[in-house]
Amino acid sequence: IRKTKVTASEAGGITQHIGAYQVELAGGKKVSFLDTPGHEAFTAMRARGAKATDIVILVVAADDGIMEQTKEAIAHAKAAEVPIVVAVNKIDKPGADPARVKNELMQYGLVPEEFGGDTIVIEVSAKTGQNLDQLIETLLLQAEVMELKANPNRPASGVVLESKLDQGKGVVTTVLVQKGTLKVGDIVVAGPAYGRVRIMIDDKGQSMKEALPGAPVAVLGLSMPPEAGDNFSAVENEKTARDIAEYRERRIREQNVALAARSMDSLFSAAAGTNAKELPIIIKGDVQGSVEAIAGSVLKFSGEEVAVRILHSG
């Protein structure tokens, strides 16, 4: 849809971040997309993506069918109670079998309309562009039926999609504005982080003065990288922001201390009578979401039982 190759610069050729971008259509209407990874290691990121969206597009390869990560994505979408539109991709490839995909979907409660169900299934090709216009029209129609609306004339609020500490820019936080209008100069709180919005950048790298509901933007100016999935909101003044952020940081610190104590108890109990050793691992990632996904996949690293204690991630 964007005419770009997102995976060209990604390790292993898969999308590893929650890519957020907005597409303007003919007639001036806009659609914002959150592109969450399909690899099974990124379960938590897909769960956050489902919670932040109004409509889920489940992309299934016509030559692969339903994979393990597809089952996870279906579960996340159902848990978030959002409508699912299925895009059966790669129909231009030899060996593509859209009919098989439709039959497999029914095993997971997604009955295509042509079979008497209420799940919209559209056969597309990202390579040739076939039926992508039909997919967009379906999204717009679904949005009209759902009467999706937001008030732009109020303080901004929304959700953090991703965050990182950039050596040159400082803390860069990608947010999705869900209500209100976010403006340069606004004071915001995001989890335990707070600060004044110094710069806003859209998905094309252009500076912005304000972001309306539905817009994904990168924000510079927060005191620290918040966690992906944290809520953010604009507040009246810096004192209010600091008080809220300090309270949240204190709560997080208390929870981490309690969790670390329980983890150590479990570790020592499991190690009793064995030669278990503790292996310190430093996880270095470009953004918070990637670090979280890698830490979560450590449990799958070994066939043995592994006790994992994360002291800090960032």
N, C-alpha and C positions, 0 to 999 in steps of 0.2 A: 504493500500500500504506500509505503514511504519511498519506494524505489531505492532502497539502500541494502547493503549486505552487512547486517549487524554481526553475524558470526565470523566475518572475515578476520577480525582483530581479537577474537576470543580464543582462549586456550582450549584445544581439543575441538574447536569448531562448534561449540554449543554456547548458548546465551547463559551467562553466569550471574547476571544482575537483573534487578527489576528495571527494565528499560521503560521509561515513561516519555511519551511524546503525544503531540496533538496534531491532528490532520484537519485542514480546512477543506470543506467540500464545495461543490458548485452550489451557489445560492447563499453562501456565507455560513452554513451550519458547520459546527466543529465536533469532532469525536476525539476523546482522549483515550489512549491505549496504555495499559500496563502490561508489558511483555515479561511474564515470569518464566524461569527456566524449566525445561522438561526433564532434566536428569534427576534420577531418584534421590540423589544426595541433597537436593534443594527443596525438600518437603516443606520446611518452615516458611520459605520464601513464597511458595505457592499459596500456602494458607493465608499469609498476610495479603497477598494479591487479591484473593477471593473476597476478603473482608472489606477491601477498599473499593470494590467495583460494584456497578449497578447491573451489568450484564456480563456473563462469562462466555468467551468464545473458546470452546474446546477444540483444539487442532489435532486431528488424527491423520496419520499418514496412510494413504490408500494401499500402499504396498506392505505396511507393517501391521496395521490393525491395532487392537487394544493392547497396550503395553502396561507394565506394572505402574509406571508413573502416570499413565492415563487413568488408571483406577484410582490413584491417589487424588488426582485433579478432580475427578468426578465427586469423590467424597468431600473434598474441601468446598466445592461449589454448592453441594447439597447442604452442607453444614452451615454455610453462609446464607442459605435460602435466597439465592439469586437465580434468575432465569439462565438456562444454558442453551446456547446456539452452537451446533456442531459444524465445524468446517472440515470436510474430508479433503485433505490436501494431496498434492502430487498425483492427480488423476491423469496427468500427461505421461507418467512413467510406464514403461512396459511392466506388466505384472500387477498393475493397480487393480484393485477389486473393491470398489465402493460398496457393492451389495453385501460383501462379507462383513465390512465394517458396520453397516447398518444392523445386520443380524446380531453382531457381537454387542452393540450398544444396548439392545433390548435386555441382555442378561444383567445389565446394571441399572435397570429402571428408566432408560432413555429410549422411549418408543418413538420412532420417526413419524411425522405427520402422515406420510404415504401409507403407513401401516396402521393408521387409526389412532396414533398417539398425539402428544402435544409438543414434541421436540422438533425444532426446525433443523434440518440437515441440509447443508449446501455443499455441493461438490465444486472444489476450486483448484486452481493451480497458481501457486505463488510465482512460479517461473514465467508462465505465459500471461498471467493476469486474468485468466478465464474465470468468469463469475464473481470476481472481487467486487464489482459494482453491485451485484445482487446481494452480496454479504453486507455491504454498507447500507443499502436500502432496508434490509431486514433489521439492522441495528436501530436505524432511525424510526422505523415503524414500531419496534418493540419499546423504544423510549417514549414514543407518543402514547402508547397504550398504558404504560406505567406512570405517565404524567410526571416525569422526572423534572423537578423544579428546585431552585435554590435562590435564596434572597441575597443579592449582591450588596445591599445597603445595610451591612452590619459588620462588626469586627470579624476578621477571617478566622477560620478554624479548619482543620483537616487532619491528614495523617502523614507521618514521615515514611517515605519509601526507601530511602537509603541515605547513608552519611559516611563521610570520610574526612581525614585530616590531610589536607594538601600542603606540601612544603611551601609553595609560593602563595597560595590563596588563603590558607588557614582552614577553618572548619567549613566544609561544603555539605549542605544538607538538601537532598531532593525531597520536596513535599508535594502532596496533591491537595490543592485548595478545594474543599468540599462545600463550605458555606462562606458567605461574605466576600470581601475583596481585600487581598493582601497588597500592601503598598510599601515602597521603599521608605524607610524611616520608622515603620511600625516596630513596636517592641513585642517580641513573641516568646512563648515558653513552649519547649518541646521536651517532654520527659523531664529529666533533671538539668537540662540545658536551657539557657535563656540568652537574649541579646537583641540588639537592634538590627533590623534588616538593612545592611549596607548596600548590597548589590543583589539583583535578581536576574537570572539568566534563563531563557527558554531552552527547549530541546534542540534548537538550531544554533545555539551559542549567541543569540542576540540579547542585549540588555533590555530590561523591562522596567517600567515605572510602577505598574500594578498588574495583579493577576486575578482574574475573575473566577467564579466557581467552575470547577472542572479542569482548571489549568494545572499541569505539572510544571514546577519550576525549581531551579537550583538556587538556594539562598545562602549568602555569605554573611557572617556576623555573629553566629552563635558562640557561646563560651566553650562548648565541648561537643563532640559528635553524639547526638542522641541515638537510641537504638531504633532500628528499622521496625516500624509498627507502632511507635509511640504517637500519641495524639499531640497536635500542636495547636496553639490558639494565640491570638493577639490580645494583649492586655493594656490597661490604661497607662501604666507608668513602670519605670524600671524597678522601683522598690517592690511593687506587687509581684513582678516577674521574678525577682531575686528570692523573695520569701517563698513563693510556690516551688521554685527550682530547688532551694535548700531543703525544704520539707521533703520533696520527692527523693532527693539524693540521700537524705538521712534514712528514709524508709528502705531504699534499695540496699544501703550499707548494712542495715540491721538484718534484712532478709538474707543477704549474702553470708553474714557471719553465722546465722543459724543454719543455713544450708551447708556451709563448709564443715560445721561441727558434726552434722548428721552424716555427711559424706565420709568424714574421717572415721567415725564410729563404724560405719558399714564396711569401710576398707579394712580396718583392723580386724573386724569380726570375720570377714571373708578370708583374711590372710592367716588367721590362727591355725597353727599346725602345718603351714605350708612354707615354701620358700619364695613367697610373693615379694616382688621388688617394686619400688616406685620409679617410674620413668618420667622425668620432666620433659614436656614437649612445649616448644614455643611455636605458636601459630601466627604467622604473619600474613595478613591479607590486605587488599587495597581498600575494601569497604567493609562495614560492619556485617552486612548480610552474608558475605562470603566467608568471613571468619566463623560466624555462627553455623553455617552449613558444614564447614570442614570439621568443626568441633563435634557436631552431631553425628558425622559419619565415622568418627574414630571408633565408635562402638561396633561398627561393621568391619573394622580393619582386621580383626582376628577372629578365628573360629572359637578361641577360648573366651571364657568370661573375663571381661575387663572392667575394672572400677575406674571411673573417670572423675577427676576433680579439677574443675576449671577455676583457677585463681583469678585470672584477669583476661579479658579479651578486648582488643581495640587496635 
